[in-house]
Amino acid sequence: MSSKYEIIIFWSEEDSAFIAEVPELPGCMADGKTYKEALHNAEIIIAEWIDTAQSIGRAIPSPKGRLAFA
């Protein structure tokens, strides 16, 4: 599975897990014990977010690519 949405992954001491946020999809986030697991879970959640949005008639934002600059 491959997503075109930006995914931001960071370590959370509070959760003792990697957190993956998808800023373009409100409320879309996942976690994992490893960076790869968080990324994998985020890709699953993106697909589920889109499926849910379609089923309730919510607009699905087009991926904009890179949003933040370091």
Secondary structure, DSSP 4 states (H G I P E B T S, - for coil): ----S--EEEEETTTTEEEEE-TTSTT-EEEESSHHHHHHHHHHHHHHHHHHHHHHT---PPP-------
